[in-house]
Amino acid sequence: MTKKCAMIFTGQTRCYNSEKIFDSHKRLADKLFENYNIETDFWGHTWADCEVPYNTNDFKYFTVDNQSCIDDWVKRKLFMRGWWHPENDEWNNFITNNWGDGQVILDKILENSRKAYGQVWSFWSALHMQTCDPQRSPYDVYFKTRWDVEIFKDNGLMEFFPYCASTTDFQDDSSIEDEGMAGVALFDGRSHARFLGNDVGLTHTWTFVNDTNFIFNQNAFVNMYEQDFRHTLDEVCRHTIRGRSAPSSHDIWTLMFPKNLYARFVLQGDCYGFIRTPEQEEIKKELNQWGI
C-alpha cells in the first residue's frame, strides 16, 4: 500500500537558490518511494524579504508571508513578547550607546524578535497551508526541513519514515499515559523525552531540540495543526523568569511542542547539515553575539 509524505521547507531561503539543496531532498524522496513505497509532496513557507525559490512548481503548497505579522504580535505585549537578553554584553552596549533614542531600541527589539521566533512561526504557518480537516489529511508522515539544509546521506534517516508512517504505532493508550499521546516525533541525537508543556514550570528545557530536520507522524501533525501556536509562544514568553532573556531558539522549539508529544532522538545528525555562504556565516556570528 502506498503511503504519503509531506516534506516541509520552512524559514529563510538563504542560499537555497545557489546550492543543490533541493536535489538532495528529491534524492531522499526518490529513495523513500523506491525502498518503502512512500510518495512525497513538497511544501514550502518563507518570508517576503527572502529570495523566492527557483523551483516553486515542484511544490504542492508554497506560501510567502511578511514578517510584519511577528512585529504586530510582539507589539501588542512588547515588553513580555519582545526578545532581548539583559545579560548579554552586545545588548547592554547597544542600550548604552542608544540611550535616549527609544525608537532605535524598539526597532532592535522587533528585529531580534523576528530572528528568534521566525523559524517556529514559519513552521506552524506552513502546517496550515493545507486547509482540509487535519484528521482527513492524506499524509501518513511529515518531514520538517529548512531551505539551507542539505541531505548528505540517506541511510540513518530514511529508515525511520515508514516507522513514523505506521498507523498503528503510538496510538492513544491509557496504559501509556492517562492523557493519551500527542503523537511521536523523531529528532537527531541519542535520547528520548516526553514534552510536558508550559504548565509544569521549567520542565524539559534541558532537552536540546535540533530544529533543522525532524520526522513526525499523523497524530503529531493533527495536534500541532490544532494547536494555537501564537498562544503557546505567548505562554513561553510569559513564563520567562523575570530579568532573564527570552528562551534561546532551541529552548523555544522544545517549549512549543504539544504537551505529551513523545520524542525519540534517533536520527543520525551527520545525514544533513547547513550550507552557508560567507555572508550567512557573518549573519550567524551576529545572532550568536546577541545570544539569540
Buried (B, 14 or more C-beta within 10 A) or exposed (E): EEBBBBBBBBBBBBBBBEBEBBEBBBBBBEBBBEEBEBBBBBBBBBBEEBBBBEBEEBBEBBBBBEBEBBBEBBBEEEEEBBBBBEEBEEBEEBBEEBEEEEEBBBEBBBBBBBBBBBBBBBBBBBBBBBEEEBEEBEBBBBBBBBBBBBBEBBEBBBBBBBBBBBEEEBEEEEEBEEEEBBBBBBBBBEEEBBBBBBEEEEBBBEBBBBBBBBBBBBBBBBBBBEBEBBEBBBBBBEBBEEEEBBBBBBBBBBBBBBBBBBBBBBBBBEBBBBBBEEEBEEBEEEEEEBBB
